[in-house]
Amino acid sequence: MSEKKLSVKNYVGYALGDMGGVITFGTIGSFLQMFYTDILHISLPKITVLMLIARIWDAINDPICGALIDSRKPTKYGRFRPYVFWFSLPLAIVFVLTFFKIPGLSENQYLIYAYVTYILYGMLYTAVNIPYGSMASAMTNDLKERSTLSVIRSLGAGFGSAPGQILLPLFVYSTVAETGAKYLHAGKLMTGVIVLAGFSVIIYFAFFKLTREYIPAKHHENRHDTLYRMKELSKNRPFMMLCLASMLLIAGSMYTQTVFNYLFKNYFEKPGMFALVTVFNYIPMLALMPFMGKFVEKFGKKEICSFGSLIAAISFLILFFVKTHNPYIFLFVILLGGFGLSFFTLEVWAMVTDVIDYNEMKNHHRREATTYASFSFFRKLGQTLAGIGATMAMAAIGYNTAEGVIEQEAAVNNGIYSIATIIPFVMYLAMFLFLQFGYNLTKKYVQTVRETLDAEE
């Protein structure tokens, strides 16, 4: 076990890694579908197929990337850090291209362009995110430091989401003079995207300079057998339950990002207030961060995360039945649900390191990149579920994507409210069930696993 303690510089650097990724990823989640429907005027069924194909490939690509990294010898800069540095600039460039509108193309030509840019973005994001996420277990063996890394990563993600989810909604819309209706402005959106792309590259560079991998690889495997490694992980019960729960966490988060954008634009008729959704989601995280160490020490990660998931589910169920027309009441209940989700959001990455330890104890292999990549595979399935779910739900309520349509019918707006509340309730209820009754790494068992591995050192 390494005696090297992480410094403040290391923690800040690790937080910046997720901040750099979420700057682009959060913008994709919030605005890409609306860019396709309202600017490129691609029909919702075609977007649904695009999301399905792109995200399934993206999910398959993750374990391949992880196994490839695990099969490569470490460089002088570490096993994981160099990949983040190498691919950050290409990622930023493709992010900009994803929101670029080539004038004068037909719907099918725009659709082909969307396929190319969106799939390429997903592959480059994988090339950056898999090594980044794998680094946590290579930085420290200490359980408290790992928990802190998970919390600090969530803090970085919170700051990373702010530009795309809080600042962009304040200036990317324009107003129709005759009716006062709001619409997404292509030029303003592109300006914002270019600025965010530049920031992401700078932030990734700072991450590279401030972080280090202090835990050396115990062994190196030349064998690059993705299916063999995934089969081994599929027998790891806590890993599978954590994957399913996290899949629903990311699905719920991305689904609400997408649908809430339409909700505040059409149902509440206050698109600028969409920025407050992210604020109200992260206020609970900031409030809970100073106390997470004590909560984990007293109750355990599994215990507080399952309880929080239930709170989130109940909050959305209340919103569905109340059906308020007051956006402030809506945001207040979202705030309560945010407190519940914050437990799992803050601790999920520490739980990943716990299942890596569990796998090492059972199979005598760490395979950080493969484990994290397989975990990411399920989170990408969550993105797929969110993307397809959002487009199918919007199509089911009759959302009109035709060029020239600014305002939707009242029945459509009411339908947006319904799908924005009942579907997240179902997701978070299922997440609670997976954590409460499936994930078996209790507080006591996690400590037993760590003690067993320390005794083998």
C-alpha positions in Angstrom: 0.0 0.0 0.0 1.4 3.3 -1.0 2.4 5.7 1.7 2.2 8.7 -0.6 -0.6 11.0 0.4 -2.5 13.0 -2.2 -1.9 16.7 -2.1 -4.4 19.5 -2.7 -2.8 20.0 -6.1 -3.6 16.3 -7.0 -7.2 16.7 -5.9 -7.7 19.9 -7.9 -6.1 18.3 -10.9 -8.3 15.3 -10.8 -11.4 17.5 -10.5 -10.3 19.4 -13.6 -10.2 16.2 -15.5 -14.0 15.7 -15.2 -14.6 19.4 -15.6 -12.9 19.4 -19.0 -15.0 16.5 -20.2 -18.3 17.6 -18.8 -18.0 21.1 -20.4 -18.5 19.4 -23.8 -20.5 16.4 -22.6 -23.0 18.5 -20.7 -23.6 20.8 -23.7 -24.2 17.8 -25.9 -26.8 16.5 -23.4 -28.6 19.8 -23.1 -28.6 21.2 -26.6 -27.8 18.6 -29.3 -31.3 17.2 -29.7 -32.8 20.7 -29.8 -30.1 21.6 -32.3 -31.2 18.7 -34.5 -34.9 19.4 -34.2 -35.0 23.2 -34.2 -32.0 24.2 -36.3 -31.3 21.2 -38.6 -35.0 20.2 -38.6 -34.3 16.5 -38.6 -37.4 14.5 -37.7 -37.6 12.8 -34.3 -37.9 9.2 -35.6 -34.6 9.8 -37.6 -33.0 11.2 -34.5 -34.1 8.2 -32.5 -32.4 5.8 -34.9 -29.3 8.1 -34.8 -29.1 8.0 -31.0 -29.6 4.2 -31.0 -26.9 3.4 -33.5 -24.4 6.0 -32.2 -24.7 5.2 -28.6 -24.7 1.5 -28.9 -21.5 1.7 -30.9 -20.2 4.1 -28.3 -21.0 1.6 -25.5 -19.3 -1.2 -27.4 -16.3 0.9 -28.0 -15.7 1.5 -24.3 -14.6 -2.1 -23.2 -12.5 -2.3 -26.3 -10.7 0.9 -25.4 -10.3 -0.2 -21.8 -8.8 -3.6 -22.7 -6.5 -1.9 -25.1 -5.2 0.4 -22.4 -4.7 -2.5 -19.9 -2.7 -4.4 -22.5 -0.3 -1.5 -23.1 2.9 -0.9 -21.1 2.8 2.2 -19.0 4.7 5.3 -20.4 7.0 7.5 -18.3 3.9 9.7 -17.7 1.8 6.8 -16.3 -0.7 4.3 -17.7 -3.6 6.7 -18.1 -2.7 10.4 -18.1 -1.1 10.5 -21.6 -4.3 9.4 -23.3 -6.2 12.3 -21.8 -3.6 14.7 -23.0 -3.3 13.3 -26.5 -7.0 13.2 -27.4 -8.2 16.4 -25.7 -7.6 18.7 -28.7 -9.2 16.3 -31.3 -12.2 16.0 -29.0 -12.6 19.8 -28.8 -12.5 20.2 -32.6 -15.1 17.5 -33.2 -17.3 19.0 -30.5 -17.4 22.2 -32.4 -18.2 20.4 -35.7 -21.1 18.6 -34.0 -22.9 21.9 -33.6 -21.9 23.4 -37.0 -24.7 24.0 -39.5 -23.5 23.8 -43.2 -25.9 26.0 -45.1 -28.3 24.7 -47.8 -28.2 20.9 -47.1 -31.3 18.7 -47.2 -32.6 16.9 -44.2 -31.0 13.6 -45.2 -27.7 15.4 -45.8 -27.9 17.0 -42.3 -28.7 13.5 -40.9 -25.5 12.0 -42.5 -23.4 14.9 -41.1 -25.0 14.3 -37.7 -24.1 10.6 -37.8 -20.5 11.3 -38.7 -19.9 14.1 -36.1 -21.8 12.5 -33.3 -20.3 9.1 -33.6 -16.8 10.6 -33.9 -17.4 12.7 -30.8 -18.4 9.7 -28.8 -15.3 7.7 -29.8 -12.9 10.6 -28.9 -14.8 11.2 -25.6 -14.2 7.5 -24.8 -10.5 7.9 -25.6 -10.3 10.6 -23.0 -12.8 9.5 -20.4 -11.8 5.9 -19.9 -8.2 6.6 -18.9 -9.3 9.5 -16.8 -11.8 7.5 -14.8 -9.4 4.6 -14.5 -6.8 6.9 -12.8 -8.5 7.0 -9.4 -7.4 3.6 -8.3 -3.9 4.3 -9.6 -3.6 7.4 -7.5 -4.2 6.0 -4.0 -5.2 2.8 -2.1 -6.6 4.8 0.8 -10.4 4.4 1.2 -10.9 7.9 2.5 -8.7 9.4 -0.3 -10.7 7.5 -2.9 -13.9 8.7 -1.4 -12.6 12.3 -1.5 -11.5 11.8 -5.2 -15.1 10.7 -6.0 -16.5 13.8 -4.3 -14.0 16.1 -5.9 -14.6 14.6 -9.3 -18.3 15.3 -8.8 -17.4 18.9 -7.9 -15.4 19.2 -11.1 -18.3 17.8 -13.1 -20.6 20.4 -11.5 -18.3 23.3 -12.5 -18.0 21.7 -16.0 -21.7 21.5 -16.5 -22.2 25.2 -15.5 -21.1 26.8 -18.8 -23.3 24.5 -21.1 -26.3 24.2 -18.8 -26.3 27.5 -16.9 -24.6 30.1 -19.1 -25.6 29.0 -22.6 -29.3 29.0 -21.9 -29.1 32.7 -21.0 -27.9 33.9 -24.4 -28.5 31.3 -27.1 -32.2 32.1 -27.6 -33.6 34.9 -29.7 -37.2 36.4 -29.7 -39.7 36.6 -32.5 -40.7 40.3 -32.5 -44.3 39.8 -33.5 -45.2 37.1 -31.0 -42.5 37.2 -28.3 -41.8 33.5 -28.8 -38.3 32.2 -28.1 -36.2 30.1 -30.5 -32.7 28.6 -30.5 -30.3 30.8 -32.5 -27.7 28.9 -34.5 -25.1 31.6 -34.5 -25.2 32.3 -30.8 -25.1 28.6 -30.1 -22.0 28.1 -32.3 -20.2 31.1 -30.6 -20.8 29.5 -27.2 -19.7 26.1 -28.3 -16.4 27.4 -29.8 -15.6 29.2 -26.5 -16.4 26.1 -24.4 -14.2 23.9 -26.7 -11.2 26.2 -26.1 -11.7 26.1 -22.3 -11.9 22.3 -22.3 -8.4 22.0 -23.9 -6.9 24.4 -21.4 -8.5 22.5 -18.5 -7.3 19.2 -19.7 -3.7 20.5 -20.0 -4.0 21.7 -16.3 -5.2 18.2 -15.3 -2.2 16.6 -16.9 0.2 18.9 -15.1 -1.4 18.6 -11.7 -2.0 14.8 -11.4 0.2 11.8 -10.9 -0.2 8.0 -10.7 1.3 6.9 -7.5 0.3 3.3 -7.5 2.5 1.3 -9.8 0.9 -1.5 -11.9 1.4 -4.9 -10.2 1.6 -6.8 -13.4 1.2 -6.2 -17.1 -0.9 -8.4 -19.4 -0.2 -8.4 -23.1 -3.4 -10.4 -23.8 -6.0 -8.1 -25.3 -9.1 -10.3 -24.8 -12.1 -8.0 -24.3 -14.7 -10.7 -24.2 -12.8 -12.8 -21.7 -12.4 -9.9 -19.3 -16.0 -8.8 -19.6 -17.2 -12.4 -18.9 -15.1 -12.3 -15.7 -16.7 -9.0 -14.7 -20.2 -10.3 -15.5 -19.8 -12.7 -12.6 -19.0 -9.9 -10.2 -22.4 -9.2 -8.5 -21.7 -5.8 -6.9 -20.1 -4.7 -10.2 -23.2 -5.6 -12.2 -25.6 -4.0 -9.7 -23.6 -0.8 -9.6 -23.5 -0.8 -13.4 -27.3 -1.0 -13.7 -27.9 1.6 -11.0 -25.4 4.0 -12.5 -26.9 3.4 -16.0 -30.2 4.6 -14.6 -28.5 7.6 -12.8 -26.9 8.8 -16.1 -30.1 8.0 -18.0 -32.2 10.0 -15.6 -29.8 12.9 -15.6 -29.5 13.1 -19.4 -33.1 12.5 -20.0 -34.1 15.4 -17.7 -31.5 17.7 -19.3 -33.0 17.1 -22.7 -36.7 17.2 -21.7 -36.4 20.0 -19.2 -35.0 22.2 -21.9 -38.3 21.7 -23.9 -40.3 22.0 -20.7 -39.1 25.4 -19.7 -39.2 26.7 -23.3 -42.7 25.4 -24.1 -44.7 24.6 -20.9 -43.4 27.3 -18.6 -42.5 29.7 -21.4 -39.3 30.7 -19.6 -36.4 29.1 -21.5 -33.8 31.1 -19.5 -34.9 29.4 -16.3 -33.6 26.1 -17.6 -30.3 27.3 -16.3 -31.6 27.1 -12.8 -32.2 23.4 -13.2 -28.5 22.7 -13.1 -28.1 25.2 -10.2 -30.8 23.5 -8.2 -29.2 20.1 -8.9 -25.8 21.1 -7.7 -26.7 23.2 -4.7 -27.4 19.9 -2.8 -24.1 18.5 -3.9 -22.2 21.6 -2.6 -24.2 21.5 0.7 -23.5 17.8 1.2 -19.8 17.7 0.2 -18.4 18.8 3.6 -20.3 16.0 5.3 -20.0 13.1 2.9 -16.9 11.7 4.7 -18.9 11.5 8.0 -22.0 10.1 6.3 -19.9 7.3 4.6 -18.0 6.6 7.8 -21.2 6.3 9.8 -23.6 4.6 7.4 -21.6 3.4 4.4 -21.8 4.2 0.7 -24.4 1.6 -0.4 -26.6 2.6 2.5 -26.8 6.3 1.8 -26.9 6.0 -2.0 -30.0 3.7 -2.0 -31.8 5.9 0.5 -31.1 9.0 -1.6 -32.4 7.2 -4.8 -35.7 6.6 -3.1 -36.0 10.3 -2.1 -35.4 11.3 -5.7 -38.1 8.9 -7.0 -40.6 10.2 -4.6 -39.9 13.8 -5.6 -40.7 13.2 -9.2 -43.8 11.2 -8.3 -45.0 14.2 -6.4 -44.4 16.5 -9.3 -46.3 14.2 -11.7 -49.4 14.3 -9.5 -49.3 17.9 -8.5 -48.7 19.2 -12.1 -47.8 22.7 -11.1 -47.7 25.7 -13.6 -45.4 27.5 -11.3 -41.7 27.0 -12.3 -40.5 28.0 -8.9 -42.5 25.3 -7.1 -41.2 22.8 -9.7 -37.6 23.8 -9.1 -38.1 23.5 -5.3 -39.2 19.9 -5.6 -36.3 19.3 -8.0 -34.1 20.7 -5.3 -35.4 18.1 -2.8 -34.8 15.3 -5.3 -31.3 16.7 -5.9 -30.4 16.1 -2.3 -31.3 12.4 -2.8 -29.4 12.0 -6.0 -26.3 13.8 -4.7 -25.4 10.9 -2.4 -25.0 8.5 -5.3 -23.5 11.2 -7.6 -20.8 12.0 -5.1 -19.9 8.5 -4.2 -20.4 6.5 -7.4 -16.8 6.7 -8.4 -15.6 5.6 -5.0 -17.9 2.6 -5.4 -16.2 1.8 -8.7 -12.9 1.5 -6.9 -14.5 -0.7 -4.3 -15.7 -3.2 -7.0 -12.2 -3.1 -8.6 -10.8 -4.1 -5.2 -13.5 -6.8 -4.9 -12.6 -8.2 -8.3 -8.9 -8.2 -7.3 -9.7 -10.1 -4.1 -11.8 -12.7 -6.0 -9.8 -13.1 -9.2 -6.4 -11.6 -8.4 -6.6 -9.1 -11.3 -7.1 -5.4 -10.9 -7.6 -4.4 -14.6 -8.6 -0.8 -13.8 -9.2 0.3 -17.4 -11.2 -2.7 -18.4 -13.4 -2.5 -15.3 -13.9 1.2 -15.6 -14.6 0.8 -19.4 -17.1 -1.9 -18.8 -18.7 0.3 -16.2 -18.7 3.1 -18.7 -20.3 0.7 -21.2 -23.4 0.6 -19.0 -23.4 4.3 -18.5 -23.3 4.7 -22.3 -26.3 2.4 -22.4 -27.9 4.8 -20.0 -27.2 7.6 -22.4 -28.7 5.5 -25.2 -31.8 4.9 -23.0 -32.0 8.6 -22.3 -31.6 9.7 -25.9 -34.0 7.2 -27.4 -36.4 7.7 -24.5 -36.4 11.4 -24.9 -37.0 11.3 -28.7 -39.6 8.6 -28.5 -41.5 10.4 -25.7 -41.4 13.7 -27.6 -42.7 12.0 -30.7 -45.4 10.2 -28.7 -46.9 13.5 -27.5 -46.8 15.0 -31.0 -43.9 17.5 -30.8 -43.8 19.3 -34.2 -40.3 19.6 -35.7 -41.4 21.2 -39.0 -39.4 24.3 -40.2 -41.2 27.5 -39.2 -43.0 26.1 -36.2 -42.1 28.2 -33.1 -44.9 27.4 -30.7 -46.4 24.0 -29.9 -50.0 23.1 -29.2 -51.3 23.2 -25.6 -51.8 19.4 -25.5 -48.1 18.9 -26.5 -46.9 21.3 -23.8 -49.0 19.4 -21.2 -47.5 16.2 -22.5 -44.0 17.5 -22.1 -44.7 18.0 -18.4 -46.0 14.5 -18.0 -43.0 12.8 -19.6 -40.6 15.1 -17.7 -41.8 13.7 -14.4 -43.2 10.2 -14.6 -40.3 8.7 -16.6 -37.6 9.9 -14.2 -39.7 8.5 -11.3 -39.6 5.0 -12.8 -35.8 5.3 -13.5 -34.9 6.4 -9.9 -37.2 3.8 -8.3 -35.5 1.0 -10.3 -32.1 2.5 -9.3 -33.1 2.3 -5.6 -34.1 -1.4 -6.0 -30.8 -2.3 -7.6 -28.7 -0.6 -4.9 -30.8 -1.7 -1.9 -31.4 -5.3 -2.8 -28.7 -6.1 -5.4 -25.5 -4.3 -4.5 -23.9 -6.2 -1.6 -20.8 -4.2 -0.8 -22.0 -2.9 2.6 -19.9 -0.7 4.8 -18.5 -3.7 6.7 -17.8 -5.8 3.6 -15.9 -3.0 1.9 -13.5 -2.7 4.9 -13.1 -6.5 4.9 -12.1 -6.4 1.2 -9.5 -3.7 1.7 -8.0 -5.5 4.8 -7.7 -8.7 2.8 -5.9 -7.0 0.0 -3.6 -5.1 2.3 -2.7 -8.4 4.0 -1.6 -9.8 0.6 0.8 -6.9 -0.1 
